[in-house]
Amino acid sequence: MTNILPPPPPPKMSFQDLFAISKGEHQGVWKDLWNKGTYHYWDRGEASPSLVDFLKDHSEIIQPSSEPLKALVPGCGRGHDVNLFAALGIQAYGLELVESATEIARKHGDTLPPPPSPGTRNYITGDFFSNEWLDRLETKQFDIVYDYTFMVALDPAKGLRELWAERVASLIKPGGVLICLEFPLYKAYDLPGPPWAIRSETYIGLLETVGFERIHHDKPTRYLPAGKDTDMISGWRRK
Ligand SMILES: C[S@@+](CC[C@H](N)C(=O)[O-])C[C@H]1O[C@@H](n2cnc3c(N)ncnc32)[C@H](O)[C@@H]1O
């Protein structure tokens, strides 16, 4: 009698596996995830509590001036942090890679009360590294850029962190501020991403090289569980 064993169940694919098997076509994976509406991997349903507190503690960054302040959130996901900036009276722009993502963000934004003047919510589609989306905007530079889980979602092996730093510097007005919620600081370097491991020193190396000066480096009092109590939040002024 032959004893035929059933085939083993297919291995469960992790989020990181999706990127590992993509042969480096990471943008395609992000687009696919958005097109399928599978953003639950990273979406937390609210603005980062660490950012909320940081803006309260460093309110000078968002003081109204003669011109409305403009903020950019690259890789904004469903736009929770965009909506936070807008609710503070800032003209907020969220950038996402694919139309299905900005549509989801726009629909979510439409469920919220209108932002106080001069705040606006704008969700735009484009590749952070291309000028195509910027050419469509009147605004070419921003007062504030916020990064959370965007730079660390770019493959460091492709030199994208250095390109991110150069691009961020070109998108911020002189005197403007970049805010980074530093994550995942706990992660070992040999583990697959996204997100890829990073340390506070890496931010210093990347950002000082392109003309930023670190003006704040705080441990948030409120943070998301994903950071395992290690997140830091930093503010960088463009010289
Ligand atoms: C880990 S998710 C984080 C989303 C959001 N920051 C949040 O916290 O919910 C990274 C996002 O970056 C977007 N993204 C990746 N590469 C991009 C690029 N080159 N330009 C614009 N967005 C990009 C992806 O579509 C994805 O939504």
The ligand as a MOL file (V3000), in Angstrom:
LIG
                    3D

  0  0  0     0  0            999 V3000
M  V30 BEGIN CTAB
M  V30 COUNTS 27 29 0 0 0
M  V30 BEGIN ATOM
M  V30 1 C 4.7380 51.9490 4.8840 0
M  V30 2 S 3.6510 52.9050 3.9040 0 CHG=1
M  V30 3 C 3.3650 54.2440 5.0260 0
M  V30 4 C 2.2120 55.1300 4.6820 0
M  V30 5 C 1.9610 56.2820 5.6640 0
M  V30 6 N 3.1440 57.0970 5.8630 0
M  V30 7 C 1.4360 55.7910 6.9780 0
M  V30 8 O 2.1420 55.9490 8.0000 0
M  V30 9 O 0.3270 55.2450 7.0040 0 CHG=-1
M  V30 10 C 4.7590 53.6280 2.6940 0
M  V30 11 C 4.0130 54.3610 1.6250 0
M  V30 12 O 4.9350 54.9810 0.7200 0
M  V30 13 C 4.3830 54.9330 -0.5800 0
M  V30 14 N 5.4920 55.0690 -1.5350 0
M  V30 15 C 6.5040 54.1910 -1.7380 0
M  V30 16 N 7.3600 54.6690 -2.6630 0
M  V30 17 C 6.8810 55.8810 -3.0520 0
M  V30 18 C 7.3290 56.8650 -3.9730 0
M  V30 19 N 8.4410 56.6770 -4.6830 0
M  V30 20 N 6.6000 58.0010 -4.1150 0
M  V30 21 C 5.4530 58.1820 -3.3850 0
M  V30 22 N 4.9970 57.2870 -2.4790 0
M  V30 23 C 5.6870 56.1450 -2.3250 0
M  V30 24 C 3.6800 53.5850 -0.6530 0
M  V30 25 O 2.6700 53.5510 -1.6250 0
M  V30 26 C 3.1400 53.4520 0.7700 0
M  V30 27 O 1.8050 53.8720 0.8750 0
M  V30 END ATOM
M  V30 BEGIN BOND
M  V30 1 1 1 2
M  V30 2 1 2 3
M  V30 3 1 2 10
M  V30 4 1 3 4
M  V30 5 1 4 5
M  V30 6 1 5 6
M  V30 7 1 5 7
M  V30 8 2 7 8
M  V30 9 1 7 9
M  V30 10 1 10 11
M  V30 11 1 11 12
M  V30 12 1 11 26
M  V30 13 1 12 13
M  V30 14 1 13 14
M  V30 15 1 13 24
M  V30 16 1 14 15
M  V30 17 1 14 23
M  V30 18 2 15 16
M  V30 19 1 16 17
M  V30 20 1 17 18
M  V30 21 2 17 23
M  V30 22 1 18 19
M  V30 23 2 18 20
M  V30 24 1 20 21
M  V30 25 2 21 22
M  V30 26 1 22 23
M  V30 27 1 24 25
M  V30 28 1 24 26
M  V30 29 1 26 27
M  V30 END BOND
M  V30 END CTAB
M  END
